[in-house]
């Protein structure tokens, strides 16, 4: 008589699988603690290393003069520029060396050289010349790029002050009123952040969108642990000679498969939650260090949506891999086959970080609907822009397709295939 499916069998087998999982300390550590700890650790380590990385900058004032424009009556000194650049660079932790010779450019210990050329002060006060500062940046030095950004910010600020003086002097000569920005920037653009429906939105909406994209990318790292757990639950039990005891029980094969799939999915879901929490901790710590309130963009609802999406995404992954895993003889071969499926998922999730799937043309998007990972991406992207019904629809498609795959693939597996792999 063929064994019948009952929930009591399923409950008992799920408890058995979860008990096995609880005893596997290594899997729990790598699947839960590492994602939860690694992102904040990376953030803290990066900030610490940036703070401790010595960046040596040489500032050379070849002009070394003060010039008074006789027509505008504007006084300008290259030393004023040198002092400001030096002050702000040292304020941000850079090591500054004031030099008198450009030969320091050939010193390999210097990461960036700032040169104030001759005639700088005269050009700065004129109406028909531009005073330029030359920045020599050593190629391949990441810290030099950050220092260059700081110097350009200082120069833009000093340029703003000097241009105001020159415009005010011209206004005095013409005996008229001139708004500096009307002369300096007669054409300007203004960006207003609005929702997908055109209503005003807060500036943090953009940051929430980035947060959601990172969560999509995070799905790449939660499908592999679940697949590994399924491989160990089937191939591992076969090699340990324990699967015969399961198959000898009154429970049908489908119930055994369901229990292993659900346990693996629970492991993946816990990993997804740990990844999300690690990301939140990282952004919070980075916000404390940078003074940016990243904590304001963390939406608890999007974390819930991410967790539900991760659950069915993992279920889809392991059910797609299941027929191939059960037909392999060893863990290595099964891992190679599972890695093909997870690689496809990683490709989709990386593109989902960059591309707005909700904006893809129908001719491209509709064929992609055949891949469950497309719906995983669309759930999160639709929710974050306010298409809640669309997010719910794709969530239902993802859930139903994953359960259909689970039922369908489990029907293709027999006791013989679990005991002895054909390949």
C-alpha distance (Angstrom), angle and dihedral (degrees) to the residues before:
residue distance angle dihedral
X1 . . .
X2 3.78 . .
X3 3.85 113.3 .
X4 3.80 114.2 -110.5
X5 3.77 125.8 -134.3
X6 3.81 113.1 -109.6
X7 3.77 131.1 170.8
X8 3.80 90.8 -128.9
X9 3.81 89.8 62.9
X10 3.79 90.5 46.0
X11 3.81 92.8 48.7
X12 3.79 92.0 49.6
X13 3.80 93.9 47.7
X14 3.81 93.3 46.0
X15 3.80 88.6 52.2
X16 3.81 88.9 50.4
X17 3.83 92.1 50.8
X18 3.80 93.1 46.5
X19 3.80 89.9 48.1
X20 3.81 89.5 52.7
X21 3.79 88.7 48.8
X22 3.80 92.4 50.8
X23 3.80 89.5 54.7
X24 3.80 92.4 51.9
X25 3.80 97.6 84.1
X26 3.79 93.6 172.5
X27 3.80 93.1 57.1
X28 3.79 92.0 46.4
X29 3.79 91.4 49.4
X30 3.79 95.8 48.6
X31 3.82 94.7 41.1
X32 3.80 99.9 44.0
X33 3.77 114.3 15.3
X34 3.79 98.4 41.1
X35 3.83 96.5 54.6
X36 3.79 90.1 43.2
X37 3.79 94.2 49.7
X38 3.80 104.2 30.2
X39 3.83 100.1 65.2
X40 3.84 95.0 50.8
X41 3.80 89.0 41.9
X42 3.81 91.0 52.0
X43 3.80 89.8 49.3
X44 3.80 94.1 49.2
X45 3.80 93.2 43.4
X46 3.82 92.5 48.5
X47 3.79 92.4 50.0
X48 3.80 91.4 45.9
X49 3.80 93.7 48.9
X50 3.81 92.4 46.6
X51 3.79 89.4 51.8
X52 3.81 92.3 48.3
X53 3.80 98.0 41.4
X54 3.81 107.9 105.7
X55 3.80 113.5 -132.4
X56 3.79 114.3 -170.4
X57 3.79 118.5 -157.4
X58 3.80 129.1 -177.7
X59 3.81 120.1 -153.5
X60 3.80 117.3 -162.7
X61 3.81 123.5 -169.8
X62 3.81 105.8 -163.5
X63 3.82 91.4 165.5
X64 3.80 97.9 53.2
X65 3.80 93.3 171.8
X66 3.79 145.8 113.9
X67 3.78 118.6 -133.5
X68 3.82 130.8 -168.2
X69 3.79 116.1 -157.9
X70 3.84 104.3 -137.4
X71 3.80 94.1 -153.2
X72 3.81 100.1 44.7
X73 3.79 95.2 29.1
X74 3.82 89.1 -135.9
X75 3.79 119.0 148.4
X76 3.76 120.7 -152.4
X77 3.81 133.2 177.3
X78 3.77 128.6 -165.3
X79 3.78 87.8 -148.9
X80 3.81 88.8 64.6
X81 3.80 89.2 58.3
X82 3.81 92.6 45.1
X83 3.82 92.1 50.3
X84 3.80 93.2 49.3
X85 3.80 94.0 47.5
X86 3.80 90.8 47.8
X87 3.82 93.2 46.5
X88 3.81 95.8 52.4
X89 3.80 94.9 41.7
X90 3.80 91.5 52.9
X91 3.80 89.8 44.2
X92 3.81 89.5 59.7
X93 3.78 93.0 48.1
X94 3.81 102.6 -98.0
X95 3.80 120.9 142.1
X96 3.81 107.0 -121.8
X97 3.80 125.5 -162.7
X98 3.83 118.0 -170.9
X99 3.79 107.3 -147.6
X100 3.80 136.6 179.4
X101 3.81 99.0 -153.9
X102 3.79 132.8 62.7
X103 3.80 89.0 -142.2
X104 3.79 87.2 89.4
X105 3.80 86.0 74.7
X106 3.83 87.7 78.3
X107 3.80 92.9 55.2
X108 3.86 106.0 109.8
X109 3.81 89.8 -153.0
X110 3.82 91.5 64.4
X111 3.82 112.3 85.4
X112 3.80 98.9 -171.5
X113 3.81 136.3 12.3
X114 3.83 125.4 -156.1
X115 3.81 115.8 -161.0
X116 3.81 124.9 -167.5
X117 3.85 101.5 -162.2
X118 3.79 128.1 -144.4
X119 3.79 115.6 -81.3
X120 3.79 90.8 28.6
X121 3.82 96.6 128.9
X122 3.81 93.4 47.1
X123 3.81 92.7 48.6
X124 3.81 91.1 46.7
X125 3.83 92.6 59.2
X126 3.81 97.3 40.9
X127 3.80 127.6 96.2
X128 3.80 97.2 -140.8
X129 3.83 103.1 42.9
X130 3.78 137.6 61.5
X131 3.79 122.2 -138.0
X132 3.79 109.6 -138.1
X133 3.78 130.2 -165.4
X134 3.80 115.5 -152.4
X135 3.80 118.5 -139.0
X136 3.81 118.1 -164.3
X137 3.80 109.2 -161.2
X138 3.79 121.2 -168.9
X139 3.80 110.3 -124.4
X140 3.78 117.9 -114.2
X141 3.82 95.7 18.5
X142 3.80 107.9 122.2
X143 3.80 92.9 -170.0
X144 3.82 89.7 57.4
X145 3.81 89.5 60.3
X146 3.81 90.9 56.7
X147 3.80 90.8 47.5
X148 3.82 90.4 49.8
X149 3.79 89.6 54.7
X150 3.81 90.8 51.7
X151 3.81 92.4 49.7
X152 3.80 92.7 48.6
X153 3.79 89.9 51.6
X154 3.80 90.7 52.8
X155 3.81 92.1 47.3
X156 3.81 91.5 49.6
X157 3.80 89.9 51.4
X158 3.84 92.6 49.4
X159 3.80 90.4 45.6
X160 3.80 89.4 53.7
X161 3.81 91.4 53.1
X162 3.82 93.5 46.8
X163 3.80 93.9 46.7
X164 3.80 90.1 52.8
X165 3.82 89.9 53.9
X166 3.80 92.4 49.7
X167 3.81 94.0 46.6
X168 3.81 92.1 47.6
X169 3.81 89.7 49.7
X170 3.83 90.7 51.7
X171 3.81 90.0 48.6
X172 3.79 89.7 52.3
X173 3.82 91.9 50.5
X174 3.81 91.7 48.7
X175 3.79 92.0 42.5
X176 3.79 91.1 -130.4
X177 3.78 139.9 109.6
X178 3.78 118.3 -100.0
X179 3.78 124.7 -177.4
X180 3.83 102.9 -143.5
X181 3.83 94.8 -140.6
X182 3.81 90.8 49.8
X183 3.80 88.1 61.8
X184 3.79 100.0 31.4
X185 3.81 98.8 42.1
X186 3.82 108.7 16.9
X187 3.82 90.9 162.0
X188 3.79 120.1 51.0
X189 3.76 137.1 163.6
X190 3.78 126.6 -142.1
X191 3.78 124.6 -157.4
X192 3.78 121.2 -152.4
X193 3.80 117.8 -167.7
X194 3.81 110.9 -134.2
X195 3.79 134.4 171.1
X196 3.79 123.5 -107.5
X197 3.81 87.0 -90.9
X198 3.81 93.3 53.6
X199 3.81 98.0 -106.6
X200 3.84 119.8 132.9
X201 3.79 114.5 -83.8
X202 3.78 134.1 -167.0
X203 3.82 118.1 -105.2
X204 3.82 91.5 -114.9
X205 3.81 89.3 68.2
X206 3.81 88.5 83.7
X207 3.79 90.6 52.5
X208 3.80 90.7 48.8
X209 3.78 88.0 53.2
X210 3.80 89.9 53.3
X211 3.80 89.8 47.7
X212 3.82 90.0 53.2
X213 3.81 91.3 49.2
X214 3.78 90.0 52.9
X215 3.80 89.1 51.5
X216 3.82 88.6 53.6
X217 3.79 88.4 51.9
X218 3.80 88.7 48.0
X219 3.80 90.4 63.6
X220 3.81 86.0 72.9
X221 3.79 90.4 69.9
X222 3.81 99.9 48.3
X223 3.79 102.7 55.8
X224 3.81 96.7 64.2
X225 3.87 98.0 60.5
X226 3.81 91.2 51.4
X227 3.81 92.1 50.2
X228 3.80 90.5 49.0
X229 3.79 90.8 51.4
X230 3.82 91.6 52.1
X231 3.80 90.8 49.1
X232 3.79 91.0 52.4
X233 3.81 90.6 44.4
X234 3.80 92.7 56.3
X235 3.81 110.7 20.8
X236 3.79 92.0 29.8
X237 3.80 93.0 52.4
X238 3.80 89.7 46.8
X239 3.81 91.1 53.4
X240 3.81 91.8 44.7
X241 3.84 89.3 50.7
X242 3.82 92.0 -125.1
X243 3.79 99.0 112.7
X244 3.83 90.9 77.2
X245 3.81 89.4 67.5
X246 3.81 91.0 53.7
X247 3.78 93.0 48.3
X248 3.81 90.5 48.8
X249 3.80 90.8 58.1
X250 3.83 121.7 96.9
X251 3.81 90.4 -108.3
X252 3.82 115.7 105.5
X253 3.80 120.5 -118.4
X254 3.80 92.1 -108.0
X255 3.81 91.1 58.1
X256 3.80 90.7 50.6
X257 3.79 90.2 50.7
X258 3.83 92.3 46.4
X259 3.79 91.5 53.0
X260 3.79 92.7 51.3
X261 3.80 92.2 46.1
X262 3.79 93.6 49.3
X263 3.81 92.8 46.9
X264 3.80 90.9 49.6
X265 3.79 90.8 48.0
X266 3.80 91.3 50.8
X267 3.81 88.6 52.8
X268 3.79 90.0 50.7
X269 3.80 91.5 47.5
X270 3.79 91.3 52.6
X271 3.79 88.7 49.3
X272 3.82 90.3 50.6
X273 3.81 91.1 51.4
X274 3.80 89.9 48.0
X275 3.82 90.1 50.6
X276 3.81 91.1 50.3
X277 3.80 92.7 47.5
X278 3.78 90.5 47.7
X279 3.79 90.0 52.3
X280 3.81 91.2 49.4
X281 3.81 90.5 50.0
X282 3.81 91.0 48.3
X283 3.80 93.1 51.0
X284 3.81 91.2 46.0
X285 3.81 92.4 51.9
X286 3.80 91.8 44.5
X287 3.80 88.9 49.8
X288 3.80 90.9 53.8
X289 3.78 91.4 50.8
X290 3.82 96.2 44.2
X291 3.80 99.1 36.2
X292 3.83 91.3 -122.7
X293 3.83 113.6 131.2
X294 3.80 96.2 -129.1
X295 3.79 88.8 157.9
X296 3.81 89.1 75.5
X297 3.81 92.2 66.2
X298 3.80 96.1 55.7
X299 3.80 105.1 106.2
X300 3.84 112.4 -165.9
X301 3.81 89.5 -154.5
X302 3.81 93.1 58.5
X303 3.81 88.1 51.5
X304 3.81 88.8 54.6
X305 3.81 91.3 47.6
X306 3.80 89.3 48.5
X307 3.82 92.1 51.3
X308 3.81 94.2 50.0
X309 3.81 90.9 45.6
X310 3.80 90.7 48.9
X311 3.81 91.1 52.2
X312 3.80 94.8 57.1
X313 3.80 93.0 36.7
X314 3.79 90.0 57.5
X315 3.80 91.0 45.1
X316 3.81 90.1 53.3
X317 3.80 91.8 48.9
X318 3.77 97.0 51.9
X319 3.81 94.5 42.0
X320 3.81 90.7 52.9
X321 3.81 89.3 50.1
X322 3.80 95.2 43.0
X323 3.84 101.2 83.8
X324 3.80 90.6 50.9
X325 3.81 95.0 43.6
X326 3.80 93.7 53.0
X327 3.82 91.0 52.0
X328 3.81 95.9 55.8
X329 3.79 126.2 90.4
X330 3.80 101.5 -145.8
X331 3.77 141.3 36.4
X332 3.82 92.2 -118.8
X333 3.80 93.6 56.9
X334 3.79 91.6 44.1
X335 3.81 90.5 50.2
X336 3.80 91.0 51.8
X337 3.80 91.4 51.9
X338 3.82 92.9 46.2
X339 3.80 90.2 48.6
X340 3.81 89.8 60.2
X341 3.80 90.3 58.2
X342 3.80 93.7 43.9
X343 3.81 90.2 47.8
X344 3.80 89.6 56.7
X345 3.80 88.1 52.0
X346 3.80 92.1 48.9
X347 3.82 90.5 51.6
X348 3.81 91.1 52.4
X349 3.80 94.5 46.0
X350 3.80 93.3 48.0
X351 3.80 90.0 52.0
X352 3.81 88.4 46.1
X353 3.79 88.2 58.8
X354 3.81 90.8 56.2
X355 3.81 105.3 28.7
X356 3.81 130.8 58.5
X357 3.79 100.4 -129.5
X358 3.80 89.9 -171.5
X359 3.83 87.9 64.1
X360 3.79 97.1 51.0
X361 3.83 116.6 116.1
X362 3.79 115.3 -100.1
X363 3.81 91.5 -116.3
X364 3.80 88.9 62.5
X365 3.80 101.3 31.5
X366 3.80 99.7 49.1
X367 3.84 95.3 58.5
X368 3.80 87.9 48.8
X369 3.80 88.8 59.0
X370 3.80 86.5 79.3
X371 3.82 88.1 70.8
X372 3.83 111.9 73.7
X373 3.80 91.6 -146.3
X374 3.81 89.4 67.4
X375 3.81 89.6 63.8
X376 3.83 90.5 47.2
X377 3.79 89.5 57.9
X378 3.80 94.3 42.7
X379 3.82 92.6 52.3
X380 3.80 92.4 60.2
X381 3.82 96.9 36.1
X382 3.81 92.9 47.9
X383 3.79 92.8 48.0
X384 3.79 95.5 49.5
X385 3.84 93.5 54.1
X386 3.79 93.7 45.8
X387 3.81 101.9 -99.8
X388 3.80 92.0 130.9
X389 3.80 97.2 160.3
X390 3.78 90.2 49.7
X391 3.80 90.3 49.0
X392 3.81 90.0 50.9
X393 3.81 91.3 48.6
X394 3.80 93.6 52.3
X395 3.80 89.5 44.3
X396 3.80 90.2 55.4
X397 3.80 91.7 47.3
X398 3.81 90.0 50.3
X399 3.81 92.4 47.9
X400 3.81 95.4 45.8
X401 3.81 93.8 44.5
X402 3.81 92.2 49.3
X403 3.82 91.7 49.8
X404 3.80 90.9 45.5
X405 3.80 90.0 51.5
X406 3.79 90.0 48.9
X407 3.82 92.7 52.4
X408 3.80 94.0 41.6
X409 3.80 97.6 47.2
X410 3.80 93.5 44.4
X411 3.82 88.7 56.8
X412 3.81 90.0 58.4
X413 3.80 93.0 59.0
X414 3.77 124.5 85.0
X415 3.80 134.1 -176.9
X416 3.78 90.5 -105.0
X417 3.81 92.1 56.3
X418 3.79 90.9 49.8
X419 3.80 93.1 48.7
X420 3.80 98.9 42.2
X421 3.80 121.3 19.8
X422 3.82 113.2 -140.6
X423 3.80 93.3 -142.4
